[in-house]
Amino acid sequence: MRRPHIRSLAVAVAVTTAATSLAGTAFATPATGTEHATATAASATSVVSAARAAALAHSSATGVSQGDELRAEDVMIDPEGARHVRFTRTHQGLPVLGGDLVVHLTGKLAYAGVTRAADHTVRPAATSAKLSADQAEQKAATAAKGEAGAAELVVDARDGGSALAYRIRVDGSSVTEGSGSSTVVIDAVTGTVRSNTPDSDAFLSPELVDTLRERGEKLEPAADLGSRSAGTPASPRSATAARYPSTAHGTGKSLFVGQIPLTTTRTARTSYLLKDPTRWGTETRDAKGQELETFGRGKKITTRNDVFGNGATSSRNSAAADAQYGITKTLDFYKNTFGRKGIENNGKGAHALVHFGKKVANAFWDSDCDCMLYGDGDGDMFKRPLVVLDVTGHELTHGVVDATAKLEPTRIDAQGNQYGEPGALNESLADVFGVNVEYFTNNAKDKPDYLIGEKLGLDQKFLRRLDHPSLDKLEGTIDYWSPQTYDAEVHSGSGVSSHAYYLLAEGSGRKTIGGVTYDSPTYDGSTVKGIGRTKATAVFYRALTRYMVSTTDFHGARVATLKAAKDLYGQSSTEYRTVDKAWAAVNVTAANTPTAHR
């Protein structure tokens, strides 16, 4: 689930370059050489200054007004010379929810346009709160059924509003699965709950879990049936001049993809830690059945022989092997494809906690923990941990979205189900890049395809699919946009942009790819010829990182991908025209853009 607030992280301005293809080096951070890094930092500072000045000079377009301050979160420099600066905003010193924007500059630092979340001037009618912070905290605790932290005054500019409000984190919320934390926003004048959002993103929605229970369906993920022996001790290394810690090459005996190589850390002659020093210290730990949201409290996973798991749930390390494998493959996909160094592109590793909680039948990306959380299943409907590769790729992509556009649902109901197009776009991007993690990994025991959750053991053989989303009857995923999509449940609505992506990549009609048969329809009966997965993925990634913000909906995504295609291939290119055709084929066009976007 997306947090409704702007991340309060200390931002180091990173200069990055964009991908022109999946094989290129895009998003490369500054070199480690002091002189080069200093020069690059100075260049980034000048870009930020120019973008901030441009935002003020073009206030009628950017919506930046007197009393606003802009804080740079990311600086992106494209190979073709364009610059983009992503900002968060404060108004009169108060954080603005939904106030994010990206200012676009030419290579000569001239203003070239803006992508903004709030389409109105942020100026709350009330300048002083009628509720006290204590009263707001009590209301938040009641709403989220947990323990409220300190209330912070903010301006809530989401959904066309401009209200003075309190933002409160509530821990131990009983309305979230696994009793995680929630962020509650309370109107500082009326005392109404403006939003109540779990801080973790669950793979399975409450509505889907209820549907599965009503149908009496049990998830039986297809485990690998290879060797389940505990493994033999690793070959002794030479004791001569041994230094620890050192990089080691171990083995995982996983639940879902068989025996896999794992890069680990050797901490002593016969002690190995499930931590990858070659991927910025990416590590998986054991939550020991506790509902931890702090990675450091997890138990380190070690073995004496550098073998982790036995291919069955009888070993606690089997799930850990799957998790670590999936996370490292996801990191490799983003780095090798786009040059992205870590989920937040900050050169830091990813973390995971397996065996999270007791009978937790889900997997989560937790944006407060900045880590993956994997439950073990409930022992009834969910028999095994959801440590499947595309689940991990999907959930970690929520982390990438959280570090870039921060797409958020427009509302969340009392059961925790999310609604609205920006949230649906978030889910779609997680599916799109989750699929690409499978293609990148190309593991024979989890063959890549355009399906999500195909190894979960569902009766319909998948959870969602990109070519013909409405074949999913569990979540009622839709193929095409309509005005009703605005308030669709996010997994249901995700089909619109997932379908557009598939059409862009592979085209319409019936075909067999990698042994899987697809048959992708179009809204208008048109024929779309795809440009290939490589180019389609480059377009969607460029659109996410440059041209999407927290409120981007499907029509905004169309504009974002057209701008990305223009950047990468030119406005007169086949790729650009195909992007337009793919969106038209799911009924997202310039002509039916909602009035608010015109």
RODO-2510 file (C-alpha; in nm, 4 decimals, decimal comma):
residues 598
     n   res          X          Y          Z
     1     m     0,0000     0,0000     0,0000
     2     r     0,1271     0,3487    -0,0773
     3     r     0,1954     0,5870     0,2026
     4     p     0,0017     0,9108     0,1601
     5     h     0,2870     1,1304     0,2639
     6     i     0,6014     1,2609     0,1041
     7     r     0,9080     1,0658     0,2045
     8     s     1,1127     1,2565     0,4612
     9     l     1,4489     1,1263     0,3530
    10     a     1,7744     1,3149     0,3353
    11     v     1,8187     1,3466    -0,0367
    12     a     2,1590     1,3381    -0,1956
    13     v     2,1211     1,4859    -0,5416
    14     a     2,2261     1,2095    -0,7794
    15     v     2,3043     1,2750    -1,1417
    16     t     2,1782     0,9984    -1,3662
    17     t     2,1580     0,9221    -1,7335
    18     a     1,8633     0,7581    -1,9039
    19     a     1,8366     0,4321    -2,0936
    20     t     1,8025     0,4467    -2,4668
    21     s     1,7617     0,0698    -2,4787
    22     l     1,7596    -0,2218    -2,2414
    23     a     2,1225    -0,2964    -2,3173
    24     g     2,2520     0,0552    -2,2583
    25     t     2,3939     0,2080    -1,9458
    26     a     2,1243     0,4314    -1,8199
    27     f     2,0923     0,5927    -1,4837
    28     a     2,4667     0,5723    -1,4190
    29     t     2,5602     0,7561    -1,1011
    30     p     2,8744     0,9689    -1,0688
    31     a     3,2108     0,7957    -1,0785
    32     t     3,3908     0,7323    -0,7523
    33     g     3,6845     0,9525    -0,8434
    34     t     3,6853     1,2583    -0,6162
    35     e     3,7500     1,5118    -0,8876
    36     h     3,4831     1,3735    -1,1200
    37     a     3,2304     1,3317    -0,8394
    38     t     3,2875     1,6891    -0,7217
    39     a     3,2419     1,8260    -1,0703
    40     t     2,9251     1,6233    -1,1159
    41     a     2,7855     1,7401    -0,7818
    42     a     2,8525     2,0989    -0,8837
    43     s     2,6731     2,0352    -1,2129
    44     a     2,3757     1,8845    -1,0285
    45     t     2,3592     2,1876    -0,8005
    46     s     2,3404     2,4203    -1,0996
    47     v     2,0645     2,2071    -1,2550
    48     v     1,8616     2,2183    -0,9325
    49     s     1,9066     2,5947    -0,9047
    50     a     1,7968     2,6433    -1,2662
    51     a     1,4931     2,4174    -1,2198
    52     r     1,3885     2,5926    -0,8987
    53     a     1,4199     2,9321    -1,0656
    54     a     1,2241     2,8087    -1,3671
    55     a     0,9450     2,6751    -1,1443
    56     l     0,9047     3,0186    -0,9854
    57     a     0,9355     3,2075    -1,3156
    58     h     0,6687     2,9876    -1,4747
    59     s     0,4396     2,9727    -1,1731
    60     s     0,1223     2,9774    -1,3833
    61     a     0,2301     2,6440    -1,5325
    62     t     0,4020     2,4872    -1,2312
    63     g     0,1569     2,6025    -0,9638
    64     v     0,4433     2,7110    -0,7406
    65     s     0,3335     3,0184    -0,5457
    66     q     0,4528     3,2571    -0,2781
    67     g     0,5307     3,0705     0,0426
    68     d     0,6274     2,7504    -0,1418
    69     e     0,9713     2,5939    -0,1091
    70     l     1,0967     2,3149    -0,3353
    71     r     1,3235     2,0326    -0,2229
    72     a     1,5067     1,8313    -0,4883
    73     e     1,4708     1,4544    -0,4593
    74     d     1,6301     1,3497    -0,7864
    75     v     1,8206     1,5003    -1,0780
    76     m     1,8182     1,3179    -1,4102
    77     i     2,0393     1,4086    -1,7053
    78     d     1,9509     1,2397    -2,0316
    79     p     2,2097     1,1370    -2,2915
    80     e     2,0421     1,3729    -2,5380
    81     g     2,0971     1,6612    -2,2946
    82     a     1,7614     1,7226    -2,1281
    83     r     1,7490     1,7681    -1,7517
    84     h     1,4702     1,6731    -1,5124
    85     v     1,4450     1,7619    -1,1440
    86     r     1,1901     1,5925    -0,9184
    87     f     1,0793     1,8136    -0,6293
    88     t     0,8704     1,7809    -0,3174
    89     r     0,7128     2,0956    -0,1789
    90     t     0,6446     2,2763     0,1463
    91     h     0,4008     2,5663     0,1891
    92     q     0,4766     2,8132     0,4677
    93     g     0,7107     2,5465     0,6047
    94     l     0,4482     2,2675     0,6039
    95     p     0,4944     1,9542     0,3866
    96     v     0,2450     1,9446     0,0995
    97     l     0,0805     1,6079     0,0331
    98     g     0,0292     1,5764    -0,3421
    99     g     0,2552     1,8739    -0,4061
   100     d     0,5261     1,6867    -0,5969
   101     l     0,6355     1,7975    -0,9424
   102     v     0,9057     1,7375    -1,2032
   103     v     1,0564     2,0379    -1,3779
   104     h     1,1954     1,9674    -1,7246
   105     l     1,4870     2,1675    -1,8689
   106     t     1,6739     2,1739    -2,1969
   107     g     2,0430     2,0958    -2,2222
   108     k     2,1044     2,4700    -2,1852
   109     l     1,8945     2,4754    -1,8651
   110     a     1,6020     2,6584    -2,0215
   111     y     1,2514     2,5741    -1,8978
   112     a     1,0937     2,2993    -2,1115
   113     g     0,7810     2,2074    -1,9154
   114     v     0,6488     2,0552    -1,5945
   115     t     0,4725     1,7421    -1,4715
   116     r     0,2792     1,8246    -1,1544
   117     a     0,0614     1,6311    -0,9118
   118     a    -0,1587     1,9181    -0,7929
   119     d    -0,3355     2,0979    -1,0764
   120     h    -0,4271     2,3930    -0,8539
   121     t    -0,2560     2,6520    -0,6371
   122     v    -0,1766     2,5149    -0,2929
   123     r    -0,3159     2,7673    -0,0474
   124     p    -0,5273     2,6342     0,2432
   125     a    -0,8291     2,8448     0,3401
   126     a    -0,7611     2,7868     0,7088
   127     t    -0,4227     2,8955     0,8401
   128     s    -0,4642     2,7727     1,1966
   129     a    -0,5795     2,4380     1,3330
   130     k    -0,8958     2,4011     1,5379
   131     l    -0,7929     2,0556     1,6555
   132     s    -0,4999     2,0143     1,8884
   133     a    -0,2249     1,7673     1,8045
   134     d    -0,3417     1,5462     2,0932
   135     q    -0,6966     1,5386     1,9565
   136     a    -0,5682     1,4477     1,6111
   137     e    -0,3554     1,1676     1,7546
   138     q    -0,6575     1,0250     1,9394
   139     k    -0,8674     1,0308     1,6224
   140     a    -0,5869     0,8634     1,4263
   141     a    -0,5458     0,5909     1,6888
   142     t    -0,9193     0,5219     1,6755
   143     a    -0,9269     0,5153     1,2945
   144     a    -0,6302     0,2806     1,2552
   145     k    -0,6839     0,0909     1,5819
   146     g    -0,3280     0,1216     1,7021
   147     e    -0,0828     0,3413     1,8890
   148     a    -0,0478     0,6913     1,7442
   149     g     0,2817     0,8746     1,7152
   150     a     0,3317     1,2500     1,7119
   151     a     0,1028     1,4558     1,4873
   152     e     0,2635     1,6749     1,2200
   153     l     0,0872     1,9670     1,0515
   154     v     0,0757     1,9386     0,6711
   155     v    -0,1143     2,0797     0,3754
   156     d    -0,3234     1,8132     0,2009
   157     a    -0,3415     1,9088    -0,1674
   158     r    -0,4627     1,5707    -0,2921
   159     d    -0,7885     1,5232    -0,4827
   160     g    -0,8092     1,8910    -0,5731
   161     g    -0,8057     1,9999    -0,2106
   162     s    -0,5909     2,2411    -0,0152
   163     a    -0,6596     2,1667     0,3500
   164     l    -0,4650     2,2129     0,6688
   165     a    -0,4274     1,8679     0,8218
   166     y    -0,2344     1,6503     1,0641
   167     r    -0,0318     1,3490     0,9528
   168     i     0,0129     1,0736     1,2116
   169     r     0,1840     0,7368     1,1966
   170     v    -0,0053     0,4668     1,3847
   171     d     0,1876     0,1537     1,4868
   172     g     0,0363    -0,1871     1,5545
   173     s    -0,2697    -0,1091     1,3434
   174     s    -0,5203    -0,3925     1,3688
   175     v    -0,6792    -0,2914     1,0382
   176     t    -0,3616    -0,3859     0,8473
   177     e    -0,2518    -0,7431     0,7829
   178     g     0,0296    -0,8387     1,0143
   179     s    -0,0541    -0,5458     1,2482
   180     g     0,1769    -0,3129     1,0588
   181     s     0,1803     0,0646     1,0696
   182     s    -0,0572     0,3052     0,8988
   183     t    -0,0367     0,6728     0,8144
   184     v    -0,3512     0,8655     0,8978
   185     v    -0,4293     1,2179     0,7791
   186     i    -0,6809     1,4127     0,9938
   187     d    -0,8387     1,7426     0,8863
   188     a    -0,7061     2,0037     1,1306
   189     v    -1,0290     2,2047     1,1114
   190     t    -1,3128     1,9521     1,0912
   191     g    -1,1455     1,6501     1,2513
   192     t    -1,2503     1,4185     0,9687
   193     v    -1,0251     1,1362     0,8542
   194     r    -0,8925     1,2403     0,5128
   195     s    -0,7002     0,9152     0,4564
   196     n    -0,5890     0,6047     0,6434
   197     t    -0,3219     0,4174     0,4486
   198     p    -0,1247     0,1058     0,5507
   199     d     0,2497     0,1650     0,5143
   200     s     0,3095    -0,1755     0,3549
   201     d     0,2009    -0,2933     0,0128
   202     a     0,0428    -0,6392     0,0231
   203     f     0,0600    -0,8635    -0,2826
   204     l    -0,2858    -1,0074    -0,2146
   205     s    -0,5622    -0,7545    -0,1483
   206     p    -0,8186    -0,8100     0,1311
   207     e    -1,0907    -0,8393    -0,1348
   208     l    -0,9001    -1,1129    -0,3208
   209     v    -0,8365    -1,3070     0,0000
   210     d    -1,2105    -1,2914     0,0794
   211     t    -1,2938    -1,4093    -0,2746
   212     l    -1,0597    -1,7066    -0,2464
   213     r    -1,2082    -1,8052     0,0891
   214     e    -1,5629    -1,7783    -0,0443
   215     r    -1,4705    -2,0038    -0,3361
   216     g    -1,3001    -2,2495    -0,1047
   217     e    -0,9883    -2,2192    -0,3180
   218     k    -0,6504    -2,3009    -0,1694
   219     l    -0,3214    -2,1683    -0,2999
   220     e    -0,0858    -2,4583    -0,3599
   221     p     0,2294    -2,2974    -0,5013
   222     a     0,4134    -2,5440    -0,7222
   223     a     0,7312    -2,6215    -0,5352
   224     d     1,0412    -2,7583    -0,7061
   225     l     1,0682    -3,1311    -0,6463
   226     g     1,4430    -3,1626    -0,6816
   227     s     1,6909    -3,2758    -0,4209
   228     r     1,5927    -3,2004    -0,0638
   229     s     1,9081    -3,3138     0,1074
   230     a     2,0689    -3,0747     0,3482
   231     g     2,3689    -3,0503     0,1214
   232     t     2,7301    -3,1323     0,1707
   233     p     2,9765    -2,9018     0,3383
   234     a     3,1456    -2,6537     0,1136
   235     s     3,4906    -2,7450    -0,0075
   236     p     3,7517    -2,6329     0,2426
   237     r     3,9210    -2,3094     0,1440
   238     s     4,2844    -2,2547     0,1929
   239     a     4,3520    -2,1279     0,5416
   240     t     4,6539    -1,9347     0,4197
   241     a     4,6154    -1,5649     0,4907
   242     a     4,2387    -1,6022     0,5339
   243     r     4,0637    -1,2730     0,5988
   244     y     3,7042    -1,2306     0,7056
   245     p     3,4511    -1,1185     0,6106
   246     s     3,5005    -1,2234     0,2495
   247     t     3,2853    -1,2925    -0,0526
   248     a     3,1747    -1,6559    -0,0878
   249     h     2,9765    -1,8502    -0,3453
   250     g     2,7128    -2,0628    -0,1810
   251     t     2,4070    -2,2637    -0,2774
   252     g     2,0398    -2,2156    -0,2113
   253     k     1,7999    -2,5104    -0,2095
   254     s     1,4811    -2,3193    -0,2689
   255     l     1,1115    -2,3989    -0,2595
   256     f     1,0280    -2,2851    -0,6125
   257     v     1,3317    -2,2739    -0,8413
   258     g     1,5424    -2,5634    -0,7241
   259     q     1,9128    -2,5352    -0,6526
   260     i     2,0412    -2,1848    -0,7146
   261     p     2,3711    -2,0005    -0,6754
   262     l     2,3872    -1,7413    -0,3982
   263     t     2,6648    -1,4949    -0,3329
   264     t     2,7164    -1,4895     0,0435
   265     t     2,9513    -1,3548     0,3089
   266     r     3,2037    -1,5802     0,4767
   267     t     3,2469    -1,4544     0,8333
   268     a     3,4764    -1,7292     0,9680
   269     r     3,6337    -2,0533     0,8483
   270     t     3,3049    -2,2444     0,8785
   271     s     3,0481    -1,9660     0,9024
   272     y     2,8521    -1,8140     0,6138
   273     l     2,5976    -1,5318     0,6240
   274     l     2,3066    -1,4843     0,3785
   275     k     2,4284    -1,1393     0,2815
   276     d     2,5529    -1,0445    -0,0658
   277     p     2,8542    -0,8097    -0,0530
   278     t     2,8537    -0,7750    -0,4336
   279     r     2,5033    -0,6226    -0,4323
   280     w     2,5489    -0,3485    -0,1743
   281     g     2,5004    -0,5799     0,1213
   282     t     2,1603    -0,7167     0,0195
   283     e     2,0510    -0,9474     0,2995
   284     t     1,7650    -1,1726     0,4082
   285     r     1,6925    -1,2356     0,7771
   286     d     1,4466    -1,4423     0,9797
   287     a     1,1651    -1,2566     1,1615
   288     k     1,1151    -1,5686     1,3775
   289     g     0,7378    -1,5414     1,3606
   290     q     0,7327    -1,1865     1,4910
   291     e     0,5627    -0,8933     1,3172
   292     l     0,8810    -0,6939     1,2801
   293     e     0,8976    -0,3768     1,0719
   294     t     1,2615    -0,3082     1,1531
   295     f     1,5082    -0,5141     0,9544
   296     g     1,7810    -0,4887     1,2175
   297     r     1,5675    -0,6852     1,4641
   298     g     1,5602    -0,9900     1,2373
   299     k     1,7818    -1,2905     1,3107
   300     k     2,0833    -1,3229     1,0825
   301     i     2,0733    -1,6386     0,8717
   302     t     2,3965    -1,8373     0,8852
   303     t     2,5164    -2,1860     0,7980
   304     r     2,8391    -2,3778     0,8475
   305     n     2,8599    -2,5104     0,4903
   306     d     2,7317    -2,2205     0,2716
   307     v     2,4188    -2,4185     0,1783
   308     f     2,0859    -2,2531     0,2577
   309     g     1,7672    -2,4606     0,2722
   310     n     1,6748    -2,8127     0,1674
   311     g     1,4044    -2,7469    -0,0914
   312     a     1,1225    -2,7951     0,1587
   313     t     0,9520    -2,5927     0,4315
   314     s     1,1091    -2,8236     0,6925
   315     s     1,4117    -2,5955     0,6655
   316     r     1,3508    -2,2315     0,7561
   317     n     1,6278    -2,1387     0,5156
   318     s     1,4480    -2,2694     0,2056
   319     a     1,2143    -1,9682     0,1931
   320     a     1,5123    -1,7448     0,2666
   321     a     1,6950    -1,8858    -0,0358
   322     d     1,3972    -1,8044    -0,2619
   323     a     1,3673    -1,4550    -0,1172
   324     q     1,7368    -1,3725    -0,1501
   325     y     1,7443    -1,5110    -0,5041
   326     g     1,4398    -1,3128    -0,6125
   327     i     1,5679    -0,9906    -0,4600
   328     t     1,9145    -1,0174    -0,6130
   329     k     1,7673    -1,1000    -0,9543
   330     t     1,5377    -0,7980    -0,9293
   331     l     1,8321    -0,5747    -0,8380
   332     d     2,0314    -0,7209    -1,1281
   333     f     1,7435    -0,6545    -1,3679
   334     y     1,7222    -0,2879    -1,2724
   335     k     2,0992    -0,2392    -1,2705
   336     n     2,1806    -0,4250    -1,5920
   337     t     1,8807    -0,2865    -1,7782
   338     f     1,8694     0,0744    -1,6587
   339     g     2,1866     0,1213    -1,4566
   340     r     1,9691     0,1657    -1,1470
   341     k     2,1829     0,1044    -0,8390
   342     g     1,9432    -0,0345    -0,5826
   343     i     1,5715     0,0135    -0,5339
   344     e     1,6146     0,3829    -0,4520
   345     n     1,9080     0,4231    -0,6950
   346     n     2,1302     0,5186    -0,4024
   347     g     2,3827     0,2330    -0,4076
   348     k     2,2221     0,0586    -0,1102
   349     g     2,1184    -0,3039    -0,0888
   350     a     1,7696    -0,4428    -0,0387
   351     h     1,6520    -0,6273     0,2709
   352     a     1,3994    -0,9002     0,3408
   353     l     1,2448    -1,0647     0,6448
   354     v     1,1086    -1,4176     0,5976
   355     h     0,8801    -1,5998     0,8433
   356     f     0,7084    -1,2685     0,9191
   357     g     0,4337    -1,2996     1,1809
   358     k     0,2259    -1,6046     1,2584
   359     k    -0,0009    -1,7458     0,9870
   360     v     0,0447    -1,4363     0,7698
   361     a    -0,0752    -1,5327     0,4231
   362     n     0,0851    -1,2583     0,2167
   363     a     0,4012    -1,0833     0,1039
   364     f     0,4625    -0,7104     0,1378
   365     w     0,6844    -0,4239     0,0373
   366     d     0,7138    -0,2065     0,3493
   367     s     0,8206     0,1478     0,2656
   368     d     0,8974     0,2399     0,6270
   369     c     1,1205    -0,0644     0,6756
   370     d     1,2470    -0,0355     0,3160
   371     c     1,2314    -0,4124     0,3038
   372     m     1,0342    -0,7130     0,1846
   373     l     0,8225    -0,9015     0,4374
   374     y     0,7195    -1,2614     0,3669
   375     g     0,4636    -1,4498     0,5751
   376     d     0,4573    -1,8310     0,5887
   377     g     0,0930    -1,8725     0,4858
   378     d    -0,1968    -1,9531     0,7147
   379     g    -0,1594    -2,3309     0,6898
   380     d    -0,5069    -2,3576     0,5403
   381     m    -0,5748    -2,1621     0,2231
   382     f    -0,2116    -2,0578     0,1805
   383     k     0,0187    -2,3535     0,2281
   384     r     0,3594    -2,1975     0,1587
   385     p     0,5393    -1,8638     0,1796
   386     l     0,4808    -1,6315    -0,1191
   387     v     0,8502    -1,6143    -0,2088
   388     v     0,7856    -1,6685    -0,5793
   389     l     1,0084    -1,4779    -0,8239
   390     d     0,7437    -1,2604    -0,9912
   391     v     0,5897    -1,1772    -0,6527
   392     t     0,9274    -1,0434    -0,5387
   393     g     0,9811    -0,8545    -0,8646
   394     h     0,6318    -0,7059    -0,8339
   395     e     0,6703    -0,5981    -0,4728
   396     l     1,0208    -0,4534    -0,5096
   397     t     0,8944    -0,2493    -0,8032
   398     h     0,6559    -0,0838    -0,5586
   399     g     0,9757     0,0283    -0,3874
   400     v     1,1041     0,1729    -0,7157
   401     v     0,7726     0,3551    -0,7676
   402     d     0,7866     0,4791    -0,4076
   403     a     1,1331     0,6216    -0,4793
   404     t     1,0197     0,7945    -0,8008
   405     a     0,6610     0,8869    -0,8871
   406     k     0,5100     0,7752    -0,5518
   407     l     0,1815     0,6809    -0,7179
   408     e    -0,0964     0,6654    -0,4585
   409     p    -0,4536     0,5372    -0,4470
   410     t    -0,7268     0,7999    -0,4327
   411     r    -0,9075     0,6246    -0,1484
   412     i    -0,8924     0,3174     0,0759
   413     d    -1,1960     0,1484     0,2306
   414     a    -1,2352     0,0228     0,5847
   415     q    -1,1111    -0,3242     0,4872
   416     g    -0,7896    -0,1871     0,3376
   417     n    -0,8841    -0,2208    -0,0318
   418     q    -0,7377     0,0548    -0,2506
   419     y    -0,9138     0,2410    -0,5305
   420     g    -0,8303     0,4884    -0,8028
   421     e    -0,6275     0,5147    -1,1213
   422     p    -0,2895     0,6253    -0,9772
   423     g    -0,2930     0,3240    -0,7447
   424     a    -0,3982     0,0998    -1,0340
   425     l    -0,1114     0,2360    -1,2432
   426     n     0,1226     0,1522    -0,9541
   427     e    -0,0022    -0,2076    -0,9499
   428     s     0,0284    -0,2281    -1,3279
   429     l     0,3882    -0,1065    -1,3293
   430     a     0,4683    -0,3631    -1,0593
   431     d     0,3236    -0,6348    -1,2848
   432     v     0,5021    -0,5020    -1,5952
   433     f     0,8453    -0,4920    -1,4330
   434     g     0,7766    -0,8092    -1,2333
   435     v     0,7245    -0,9880    -1,5655
   436     n     1,0486    -0,8371    -1,6909
   437     v     1,2351    -0,9703    -1,3867
   438     e     1,1243    -1,3191    -1,4949
   439     y     1,2423    -1,2599    -1,8519
   440     f     1,5739    -1,1231    -1,7266
   441     t     1,6276    -1,4192    -1,4908
   442     n     1,5200    -1,6781    -1,7505
   443     n     1,5121    -1,9645    -1,5009
   444     a     1,4006    -2,2928    -1,6575
   445     k     1,2056    -2,3788    -1,3414
   446     d     1,0100    -2,0533    -1,3532
   447     k     0,9903    -1,9806    -1,7236
   448     p     0,9251    -1,6176    -1,8174
   449     d     0,5818    -1,5170    -1,9428
   450     y     0,3294    -1,2341    -1,9370
   451     l     0,1445    -1,3903    -1,6428
   452     i     0,1581    -1,2893    -1,2764
   453     g     0,1260    -1,5511    -1,0043
   454     e     0,1252    -1,8510    -1,2386
   455     k     0,3103    -2,0590    -0,9756
   456     l     0,0594    -1,9914    -0,6970
   457     g    -0,1528    -2,2949    -0,7802
   458     l    -0,4738    -2,1052    -0,8551
   459     d    -0,7580    -2,2800    -1,0393
   460     q    -0,7432    -2,0218    -1,3202
   461     k    -0,3671    -2,0942    -1,3521
   462     f    -0,2571    -1,7338    -1,2933
   463     l    -0,3488    -1,4327    -1,0831
   464     r    -0,3293    -1,1668    -1,3550
   465     r    -0,2200    -1,1610    -1,7184
   466     l    -0,1118    -0,8700    -1,9356
   467     d    -0,2380    -0,9775    -2,2783
   468     h    -0,6069    -1,0155    -2,1902
   469     p    -0,6550    -0,8925    -1,8334
   470     s    -1,0273    -0,9722    -1,8075
   471     l    -0,9513    -1,3459    -1,8203
   472     d    -0,8751    -1,2952    -1,4503
   473     k    -1,2072    -1,3695    -1,2806
   474     l    -1,0763    -1,3484    -0,9246
   475     e    -1,0101    -0,9753    -0,9158
   476     g    -1,2306    -0,8775    -1,2085
   477     t    -0,9414    -0,7146    -1,3921
   478     i    -1,0532    -0,4948    -1,6813
   479     d    -0,9231    -0,4685    -2,0375
   480     y    -1,0249    -0,1117    -2,1277
   481     w    -1,0656     0,2309    -1,9762
   482     s    -1,4058     0,3843    -1,9037
   483     p    -1,5114     0,6703    -1,6745
   484     q    -1,5917     0,4115    -1,4069
   485     t    -1,2239     0,3126    -1,3979
   486     y    -1,1556     0,6270    -1,1947
   487     d    -1,2794     0,4513    -0,8796
   488     a    -1,1963     0,0897    -0,9634
   489     e    -1,0148    -0,1316    -0,7131
   490     v    -0,6464    -0,0957    -0,7989
   491     h    -0,5751    -0,4558    -0,9016
   492     s    -0,8888    -0,4639    -1,1123
   493     g    -0,8055    -0,1299    -1,2753
   494     s    -0,4424    -0,2242    -1,3357
   495     g    -0,5432    -0,4144    -1,6466
   496     v    -0,5801    -0,0930    -1,8501
   497     s    -0,2126     0,0040    -1,8538
   498     s    -0,0865    -0,3553    -1,8338
   499     h    -0,2864    -0,4300    -2,1489
   500     a    -0,1448    -0,1170    -2,3176
   501     y     0,2083    -0,2311    -2,2292
   502     y     0,1527    -0,5807    -2,3708
   503     l     0,0100    -0,4376    -2,6936
   504     l     0,3059    -0,2015    -2,7220
   505     a     0,5509    -0,4888    -2,6686
   506     e     0,3906    -0,7799    -2,8533
   507     g     0,0946    -0,6432    -3,0460
   508     s    -0,2638    -0,7620    -3,0740
   509     g    -0,4067    -1,0974    -3,1781
   510     r    -0,3180    -1,4592    -3,1144
   511     k     0,0401    -1,5778    -3,0810
   512     t     0,2527    -1,8233    -2,8854
   513     i     0,5552    -1,6913    -2,6956
   514     g     0,7787    -1,9227    -2,4962
   515     g     0,5200    -2,1992    -2,5084
   516     v     0,2380    -1,9796    -2,3737
   517     t    -0,0554    -1,8869    -2,5976
   518     y    -0,1712    -1,5240    -2,5872
   519     d    -0,4648    -1,3576    -2,7614
   520     s    -0,4815    -0,9843    -2,7009
   521     p    -0,7982    -0,7994    -2,8080
   522     t    -0,8398    -0,4255    -2,8753
   523     y    -1,1216    -0,1908    -2,7792
   524     d    -1,1729    -0,0544    -3,1298
   525     g    -1,0973    -0,3730    -3,3222
   526     s    -0,7709    -0,2260    -3,4455
   527     t    -0,4548    -0,4232    -3,5133
   528     v    -0,1456    -0,3225    -3,3188
   529     k     0,2006    -0,4370    -3,4212
   530     g     0,4318    -0,4438    -3,1208
   531     i     0,7740    -0,2785    -3,1017
   532     g     0,9245    -0,5525    -2,8832
   533     r     0,9549    -0,5940    -2,5093
   534     t     1,2952    -0,4230    -2,4932
   535     k     1,1728    -0,0943    -2,6368
   536     a     0,8360    -0,1076    -2,4628
   537     t     1,0065    -0,1529    -2,1260
   538     a     1,2473     0,1337    -2,1951
   539     v     0,9501     0,3594    -2,2734
   540     f     0,7611     0,2663    -1,9558
   541     y     1,0679     0,3061    -1,7334
   542     r     1,1549     0,6457    -1,8831
   543     a     0,7924     0,7522    -1,8358
   544     l     0,7886     0,6411    -1,4708
   545     t     1,1114     0,8110    -1,3713
   546     r     1,0673     1,1382    -1,5670
   547     y     0,7034     1,2045    -1,6432
   548     m     0,4898     1,0497    -1,3687
   549     v     0,3973     1,1977    -1,0312
   550     s     0,1866     1,0821    -0,7371
   551     t    -0,1478     1,1581    -0,9065
   552     t    -0,0742     1,0296    -1,2587
   553     d    -0,3753     0,8421    -1,3987
   554     f    -0,4122     0,6442    -1,7220
   555     h    -0,4486     0,9485    -1,9454
   556     g    -0,1481     1,0996    -1,7701
   557     a     0,0388     0,7725    -1,8276
   558     r    -0,0437     0,7958    -2,1975
   559     v     0,1093     1,1431    -2,2120
   560     a     0,4091     1,0271    -2,0061
   561     t     0,4841     0,7310    -2,2342
   562     l     0,4427     0,9455    -2,5470
   563     k     0,6958     1,1925    -2,4067
   564     a     0,9277     0,9037    -2,3211
   565     a     0,8955     0,7580    -2,6722
   566     k     0,9641     1,0999    -2,8215
   567     d     1,2790     1,1297    -2,6057
   568     l     1,4056     0,7852    -2,6977
   569     y     1,3001     0,7403    -3,0596
   570     g     1,1643     1,0715    -3,1930
   571     q     0,8127     1,2022    -3,2479
   572     s     0,7990     1,0790    -3,6075
   573     s     0,9141     0,7274    -3,5156
   574     t     0,7213     0,4028    -3,5410
   575     e     0,7727     0,3584    -3,1670
   576     y     0,5997     0,6889    -3,0884
   577     r     0,3040     0,6100    -3,3137
   578     t     0,2719     0,2619    -3,1650
   579     v     0,2561     0,4028    -2,8118
   580     d    -0,0398     0,6135    -2,9238
   581     k    -0,2040     0,3131    -3,0934
   582     a    -0,1550     0,0894    -2,7881
   583     w    -0,3328     0,3366    -2,5596
   584     a    -0,6118     0,3923    -2,8131
   585     a    -0,6553     0,0143    -2,8244
   586     v    -0,7427     0,0201    -2,4514
   587     n    -0,9671     0,3264    -2,4988
   588     v    -0,7285     0,5872    -2,3580
   589     t    -0,7139     0,8732    -2,6076
   590     a    -0,6645     1,2471    -2,6211
   591     a    -1,0312     1,2851    -2,7177
   592     n    -1,1714     1,1121    -2,4070
   593     t    -0,9342     1,2731    -2,1583
   594     p    -1,1388     1,3777    -1,8518
   595     t    -1,2113     1,7507    -1,8306
   596     a    -0,9794     1,7997    -1,5352
   597     h    -0,6831     1,7142    -1,7610
   598     r    -0,7702     1,9385    -2,0534
***
